[in-house]
Each structure stands twice: as structure tokens, then as C-alpha cells.
């Protein structure tokens, strides 16, 4: 399905192109970004359909880049007069300058996802019934279930990017997501568990009974585990991280520090370290936006550059950053397909897609067996990271004690505390089982949110600070 969004303006394409050429005269780079998006969500909570929404939006963003300066304006009004008003503001950034307009992004014939609109099928009634069925299933499965919250969300985004040199690209991006949260209780004690899944596809992957039951069972399992958990110990100890979603710590504590803007401005703990050893031997980290139908994947980024498989850390050595067009040019590097924006009202910046660590050679059981006293962290919740220093704090939503080489008692309240670059050097064993999360990641930066993927194999980190309530 072609996007053909330039036709939304109230004039022909030639007039739009003429206005764009006038705007970008003397600029180093820039583009017209046009977007049309539909989104919907349904929430089933405490035995009833609690909320539902449907939104549609369209508009354009106009950008001119001159050196380090950026002029940006946006509007939801698709008219030549709105475009000219935006142009009058944006072109001031290049007034009096004679920049050389950058070469356009290379083309691509790759399509990483279909253009199916998940909002249209199945029907609203079918989606509401799905949520009610999940709620009923969980309540019938275990009498300790006290609360169930299930939500489903979808979006269908069309974008088109037009440059002053005539280069024109488009993309049609579907997205779906299912979230299940369960609260279980015994007496006065209550604990929660959750599961989520999604990707750039329709709902067929989620609405089959076998598929959603597996997710519901996982949310319930986690809640019941936490119901029997004891207070986590505190201190310095070895930690084994599970594969998949725990890669969110890698994303936050290391990934953001490898984005080009932070490194150009030298506000990242990794600034100026290309070619140096920043992690333990064997650690290879990539950002890969080319995995079919993954939540973080993009056929092209929001500047029109095709996404790529970008190696960031190779065998412990820093080899690259994630770049948009402006920061790449200013740093004398190449764009990597990581120029992303939340929508037409926002300008692009370097952002992650699917960021994960590659597999090593160790069996997970081998890692557990090597720990005398420590923590096995299976899943994470919230966290905080300081990009400049690399310091982080992450809370575990599912974790266990490791005692004499065996996983034993579940613990609650465990927090991992450390420094990203330092933590990468504390990795002593890398599992042979790297995998991505189930498709639930959202990443915030500079007031913008974009969908992402995270992942890693099992990892063993030595002498890591664990915050808890029991010494």
C-alpha cells in the first residue's frame, strides 16, 4: 500500500516541492516529513471493559539543518499556507549561509513488515471478547487471583519523506501489543505478575487461544512466585541475569551512551573511546533494525535512511555509535539508520531500534553452578540511568537466591546498582542462548517515545552491588 501523503496538501506536488526547495536553500540538510496515523486501545480491568480509545492524526514536520543549528516547525493543517508559515520560521536557520545540501540516503527494496491495518480486523467486539476471555481464564485457573488487567493496543502509521533534491521515500508501519497483569493474594499479602507481547504485525499472532493462554499462564506464574518471595539480601555478590527482557539494563545503562548526539557533545561515558576496550572480552553488542516484524524494527528511519545491522561493541571493544544524519555529518561518520522521531511534531534524533548482546559459549546451568552466593535476576521493572556517568539502578520483578550453585528461594525488593561501563567489564560468562524480548519495549528520550526491542543471553556478572531489605 503506497502512502502517497503529499497528496493530502491542498495543492499539487510541484507547489510543495517549490516551497521545500525555497526553505532548504543554503541548508546542509533537511526534509519534509508527512505522517498519517490511526491508533486504538482497549482496557479490561476488574471484570469489565474499563476504557477504549480511537485516534487519528495527520500533519507534517519541516526541518532545515545548518551546521549544529536546526530549524523545525510542524502543523496538523495540511495546506500550502501552513507549509509556507512553517517555511518562514525554519529557513531562518540557514539565512545568509551557503551550505552544501547533503547527499540523499541510499535506497532500499527491503520490506520488514506487511502493511496490514490491525485496527480494522478483528472487530471491536472480537477484541473486547478476547480481553474478557483472558480475564475469565485467569480467575478460573487459581482462586488466589484477586485482580486482572488486560489491554490491547494497535496503530497504523504511514509516513512520507520528501527532500529538496527530489528524493522521496515512504513507509507503512503496523504495530500491535497485548499486556496482561495479574494480582494474587493470600491473607493480607498481595503480589503481581505480568506478561506482554507485540510486534509489527496484525493480531492473529495473539488471538489464538493457545497463544494468549501461554501469556496468561506466564503472568500468573510470576505473580505466584512473588507471593512466596522473601526479602532480598543486600551487598556485593555475583549476579546471573536471564536472557531476553533483562537486556533492558543493557539498553539503558549502555545503549543510550552509544547514541551519536551524546558522544558528539561528550556527555556520554563512552565519548572518545572508539577503538578501546569498554567491556569484557567476548561481549558483542549490536543494534539491528532489520529483523522482520520486530517491535523495534523499521524499514527506513524517520530521515529516510534504511535501517541496518550495526555492531557497536565487538569482543569488548567499542567500534561504533548509533547515528542520525546531522550527528553523523558533524562527527565525520556515516548515518546508521537510527534517526527516529515519535511523530511529525518532533524532530529526529539518534535512537535505538533492537539492541542486544550476541551469544557466547556457556550453558546457563554452568553459570548458576559457579555461584556460591548470589542473585538470579529473571525480569526487571523500572530503572534509572545517568548517561554522563553511566550510573544505574534497576529493580527486579522476578529474582531468586543462588546458594551453593543452586537456584533456591524467590526474593522481592532486589535492585541492581552500578555503573554501565564498569558492569560491562564485570561480565565473566556469556550464555549461548541470546534472545530478544517478547515485544513490549518503549524508549523515552528528550520527551519522545519510540518502540524498541532489547535482548541478551544469560550473563554472569561478578561482585555486583545488590540493594535489598535484608543483610
C-alpha positions in Angstrom: 0.0 0.0 0.0 1.5 3.3 -1.0 1.5 6.1 1.5 1.0 9.0 -1.1 0.7 11.5 1.7 1.9 14.5 -0.3 -1.5 14.4 -2.0 -3.0 15.5 1.4 -1.9 19.0 0.8 -4.4 21.3 -0.9 -2.1 21.9 -3.9 -0.2 19.8 -6.4 3.1 18.2 -5.6 5.0 20.7 -7.7 4.0 23.6 -5.4 5.0 21.6 -2.3 8.4 20.8 -3.9 8.9 24.5 -4.8 8.2 25.6 -1.2 10.6 22.9 0.1 13.4 24.0 -2.2 13.0 27.6 -1.0 13.0 26.5 2.6 16.3 24.5 2.3 18.2 26.9 0.1 21.6 27.2 1.7 20.9 24.5 4.3 23.2 21.5 4.9 20.3 19.1 5.2 16.6 18.8 5.9 13.3 17.4 4.7 9.6 17.4 4.8 8.2 14.6 7.0 4.5 13.8 6.5 2.6 11.4 8.7 -0.9 9.9 9.0 -1.6 7.6 11.9 -4.5 5.7 13.4 -4.4 4.2 16.9 -6.7 2.4 19.2 -6.6 0.8 22.6 -8.9 -1.3 24.8 -8.5 -2.0 28.6 -10.4 -4.7 30.5 -9.9 -4.2 34.3 -11.6 -5.8 37.3 -14.1 -7.8 35.3 -15.3 -5.1 33.0 -14.4 -3.1 29.9 -12.9 0.0 31.5 -11.6 2.1 28.7 -11.4 2.3 25.0 -10.0 4.9 22.6 -9.6 5.5 18.9 -7.5 8.4 17.5 -6.5 9.5 14.1 -3.9 12.3 13.3 -2.0 13.7 10.4 0.4 16.5 9.8 3.9 17.5 8.7 7.2 18.5 10.1 9.6 20.7 8.2 13.3 20.8 9.1 16.3 22.7 8.0 19.8 21.8 9.3 22.7 24.3 9.2 25.8 23.1 11.0 24.8 22.4 14.6 21.7 24.6 14.3 18.3 23.1 13.4 15.1 24.9 12.4 11.9 22.9 12.9 8.2 23.6 12.5 5.2 21.4 12.4 1.5 21.6 11.7 -1.6 19.5 11.7 -3.0 21.6 8.9 -2.2 20.1 5.5 -2.2 23.2 3.4 0.2 25.3 1.3 -0.4 28.3 3.6 0.6 26.2 6.7 3.6 24.9 4.8 4.7 28.5 3.9 4.3 29.7 7.5 6.5 26.8 8.7 9.0 27.6 5.9 9.2 31.3 7.0 10.3 30.1 10.5 12.5 27.2 9.5 14.6 28.8 6.8 15.9 31.5 9.1 18.4 28.9 10.4 20.2 29.0 7.0 19.7 32.6 6.1 22.9 34.1 4.7 24.7 30.7 4.6 25.8 28.7 1.6 25.7 25.2 2.8 26.2 22.2 0.6 23.0 20.1 0.7 23.8 16.5 1.8 23.5 13.6 -0.5 20.2 11.7 0.0 20.0 8.4 1.8 20.6 5.3 -0.2 17.5 3.4 -1.4 16.2 0.0 -0.3 13.9 -2.6 -1.7 13.6 -4.3 1.7 10.2 -4.6 3.4 10.4 -5.8 7.0 6.7 -6.0 7.7 3.4 -6.0 5.9 1.1 -3.1 5.6 -2.0 -4.8 7.2 -4.0 -2.4 9.3 -4.5 -4.1 12.7 -7.2 -1.6 13.7 -9.7 -3.0 11.1 -9.5 -6.7 11.9 -10.7 -8.3 14.0 -13.7 -6.3 15.0 -14.1 -4.2 18.2 -16.5 -6.9 19.6 -13.9 -9.7 18.9 -11.2 -7.8 20.7 -13.4 -7.0 23.7 -14.3 -10.7 23.9 -10.6 -11.7 23.8 -9.9 -9.5 26.8 -12.9 -10.9 28.7 -11.9 -14.5 27.9 -8.4 -13.8 29.3 -9.8 -12.3 32.5 -12.2 -15.2 33.0 -9.5 -17.8 32.3 -7.2 -16.4 34.9 -9.9 -16.1 37.6 -11.0 -19.7 36.9 -7.4 -21.0 37.0 -6.4 -20.1 40.5 -8.6 -18.9 43.5 -5.7 -16.6 44.6 -6.2 -14.3 41.7 -7.6 -11.0 43.0 -7.3 -8.7 40.1 -6.7 -9.0 36.4 -6.0 -6.1 33.9 -5.7 -6.8 30.2 -5.1 -4.3 27.5 -4.7 -4.4 23.7 -3.3 -1.6 21.6 -2.7 -1.1 17.9 -1.5 1.6 15.5 -1.2 2.0 11.7 1.3 4.7 10.7 2.0 6.0 7.3 5.0 8.3 6.7 6.4 10.0 3.6 9.7 11.9 3.4 10.5 14.4 0.7 13.8 16.1 0.2 14.8 19.2 -1.7 16.8 17.1 -4.2 13.7 15.2 -5.2 14.4 12.1 -3.1 11.1 10.7 -1.9 10.6 7.6 0.3 7.6 6.2 2.3 6.8 3.5 4.8 3.6 1.9 6.2 4.1 0.7 9.8 1.7 -1.6 11.7 2.0 -2.2 15.4 0.2 -4.4 17.9 0.6 -5.1 21.6 -1.1 -7.3 24.3 -0.5 -6.8 28.0 -1.7 -9.0 30.9 -1.3 -8.1 34.5 -2.3 -10.3 37.5 -2.5 -9.7 41.2 -2.6 -12.7 43.5 -3.1 -12.7 47.2 -3.1 -14.8 50.4 -4.3 -13.1 53.5 -3.1 -9.6 53.7 -0.3 -10.1 51.2 -0.6 -9.3 47.5 1.9 -9.6 44.7 1.8 -9.0 40.9 3.0 -10.6 37.7 2.8 -9.5 34.1 3.3 -10.6 30.5 3.3 -8.6 27.3 3.8 -9.4 23.6 3.6 -7.5 20.4 5.3 -6.5 17.1 4.8 -5.0 13.7 2.0 -7.4 12.6 -1.7 -8.0 12.9 -3.5 -9.5 15.9 -3.5 -13.1 14.5 -0.4 -13.9 16.5 -2.2 -13.1 19.8 -5.9 -14.0 19.4 -5.5 -17.8 19.1 -6.4 -19.5 22.4 -3.1 -21.3 22.7 -1.1 -18.1 22.2 -2.9 -15.9 24.8 -3.2 -18.7 27.3 0.5 -19.2 27.4 0.9 -15.4 28.1 -1.8 -15.5 30.8 -0.1 -18.6 32.4 3.2 -16.7 32.5 1.8 -13.7 34.2 0.1 -15.9 36.8 3.3 -17.9 37.3 5.3 -14.8 38.1 2.6 -13.4 40.5 2.6 -16.7 42.4 6.4 -16.8 42.6 6.4 -13.3 44.0 3.7 -14.3 46.5 6.2 -16.7 48.1 9.2 -14.4 47.8 11.3 -13.3 50.9 13.1 -10.0 51.3 16.2 -9.7 49.1 19.6 -9.6 50.7 21.8 -6.5 50.2 25.5 -6.4 49.5 28.1 -7.1 46.9 27.6 -10.5 45.2 27.7 -12.4 41.9 24.6 -12.0 39.7 23.3 -14.1 36.9 21.0 -12.3 34.5 18.4 -14.3 32.5 18.2 -13.9 28.7 15.7 -11.8 26.8 14.0 -8.9 28.7 16.8 -8.3 31.2 18.5 -6.8 28.1 16.6 -3.7 29.1 19.5 -3.0 31.5 21.9 -3.2 28.6 19.7 -0.8 26.6 19.5 1.8 29.4 22.9 1.5 31.0 25.0 1.1 27.8 22.8 1.6 24.7 21.9 5.3 25.3 25.5 6.0 26.0 26.3 4.8 22.4 23.9 7.2 20.7 25.7 9.8 18.5 24.4 13.0 20.0 25.6 12.2 23.5 29.0 11.3 22.1 29.3 14.4 19.8 28.5 16.6 22.8 30.9 14.5 25.0 28.1 13.9 27.6 28.4 10.1 27.4 30.6 7.9 29.5 31.7 6.3 26.1 32.7 9.6 24.4 36.0 9.4 22.6 36.5 5.7 23.3 36.2 4.3 19.8 38.8 1.5 19.4 39.2 1.0 23.2 38.2 -1.9 25.4 35.0 -0.9 27.1 33.7 -4.4 28.1 34.9 -7.8 28.9 36.3 -10.0 26.1 33.6 -11.9 24.3 31.0 -9.1 24.7 29.5 -8.1 21.3 26.6 -5.6 21.3 24.6 -4.8 18.1 21.7 -2.5 17.2 19.7 -4.2 14.5 16.6 -2.6 12.9 16.3 -5.2 10.2 14.6 -8.1 12.0 11.3 -8.8 10.3 8.2 -7.8 12.3 10.0 -7.0 15.5 8.7 -4.1 17.6 11.9 -2.0 17.2 12.4 -2.7 13.5 12.0 0.0 10.8 12.3 -0.4 7.1 13.6 3.1 7.0 14.3 5.6 9.8 12.5 8.9 10.1 15.0 10.6 7.9 14.7 8.0 5.1 17.9 6.1 5.8 17.4 2.3 5.6 17.8 0.5 8.9 20.9 -1.6 9.4 22.7 -4.2 11.5 25.2 -2.0 13.4 27.9 -3.5 15.5 28.5 -1.2 18.5 30.8 -3.3 20.7 32.9 -6.1 19.3 34.7 -8.6 21.6 34.6 -5.9 24.2 36.0 -3.1 22.0 33.9 -0.1 21.1 33.6 0.1 17.4 30.7 2.4 16.6 27.9 4.7 17.6 24.2 4.9 16.5 23.8 7.9 14.2 21.2 10.1 12.6 22.2 12.3 9.7 23.2 15.5 11.5 25.3 14.0 14.2 27.0 11.6 11.7 28.0 14.5 9.5 29.3 16.6 12.3 31.3 13.6 13.6 32.7 12.6 10.2 30.8 9.3 10.3 28.0 7.6 8.3 24.3 7.6 9.2 23.3 4.2 10.6 19.5 4.3 10.2 18.9 5.4 13.8 17.3 8.8 13.1 13.9 8.4 14.8 11.1 10.6 16.0 7.8 10.0 17.8 5.8 11.7 15.1 5.5 14.7 12.9 5.5 17.2 15.8 9.1 16.1 16.8 12.5 16.3 15.1 14.6 13.2 14.7 17.5 12.2 17.0 19.7 9.1 17.3 17.6 6.4 18.9 18.0 2.6 19.3 16.0 0.0 17.4 16.5 -3.6 18.6 19.6 -3.6 20.8 21.0 -6.8 22.1 24.1 -8.8 23.0 25.2 -11.8 21.0 25.6 -15.3 22.4 28.7 -16.7 24.0 29.6 -20.3 24.7 28.4 -21.1 28.3 25.4 -23.0 29.4 23.1 -21.2 31.8 23.3 -24.1 34.2 27.1 -23.7 34.2 26.8 -20.1 35.3 24.4 -20.9 38.2 26.7 -23.7 39.3 29.6 -21.4 39.5 28.0 -19.0 42.0 28.3 -19.8 45.8 26.1 -16.9 46.9 24.3 -14.5 44.6 21.1 -13.5 42.8 19.4 -14.9 39.7 17.6 -11.9 38.1 14.9 -13.1 35.7 13.0 -10.0 35.0 13.3 -6.2 35.5 10.8 -3.4 36.1 11.7 0.2 36.3 15.2 1.7 36.3 17.1 5.0 36.4 20.3 5.8 34.4 22.6 8.8 34.3 24.0 8.9 30.7 27.0 11.1 31.6 28.3 8.9 34.5 26.8 5.6 33.4 25.4 5.0 36.9 22.2 2.9 37.1 19.6 1.4 39.5 17.3 -1.3 38.3 14.5 -3.1 40.2 13.9 -6.8 39.7 10.3 -8.0 39.3 11.4 -11.7 39.5 14.5 -12.9 41.2 15.9 -15.8 43.2 18.7 -16.6 45.6 21.6 -18.7 44.3 23.1 -20.8 47.1 25.9 -23.2 46.6 25.4 -23.4 42.9 21.6 -23.9 43.0 18.6 -21.5 42.4 16.6 -21.6 45.6 14.2 -19.1 47.2 12.4 -16.3 45.3 13.2 -12.8 46.6 11.4 -9.5 46.4 12.8 -5.9 46.5 16.1 -6.7 44.8 17.8 -3.8 43.0 20.9 -3.9 40.9 23.1 -0.8 41.4 26.2 0.0 39.4 27.8 1.8 36.5 27.3 0.8 32.9 30.9 0.7 31.6 32.1 -0.9 34.9 29.3 -3.5 34.8 30.3 -4.5 31.2 33.7 -5.3 32.5 32.4 -7.5 35.3 30.9 -10.0 32.8 32.8 -13.2 33.2 30.4 -15.7 31.5 28.2 -15.2 28.4 25.4 -17.7 27.7 24.8 -19.5 24.4 21.1 -18.5 24.4 20.7 -14.9 23.3 17.1 -13.9 22.6 15.0 -10.8 22.2 12.2 -9.7 24.5 8.6 -10.6 23.6 7.8 -7.2 22.0 7.0 -4.8 24.8 9.7 -2.2 24.8 9.2 1.6 24.8 12.1 4.0 25.0 12.0 7.6 26.2 14.5 10.3 25.3 14.1 14.1 25.1 10.4 13.9 25.6 9.8 11.4 22.8 8.8 7.8 22.9 9.5 5.2 20.3 9.1 1.4 20.2 12.3 -0.7 20.7 13.5 -4.2 21.2 16.0 -5.5 23.8 17.8 -8.7 24.3 20.8 -10.7 25.6 21.9 -14.2 26.5 22.3 -15.3 30.1 25.1 -13.4 31.7 27.2 -13.8 34.9 28.5 -10.5 36.5 30.8 -10.7 39.5 30.8 -8.5 42.6 27.7 -6.5 41.7 26.0 -4.3 44.2 22.6 -5.6 45.1 20.2 -3.4 47.0 17.7 -5.2 49.3 16.0 -5.1 52.6 17.8 -7.9 54.3 21.6 -8.1 55.1 
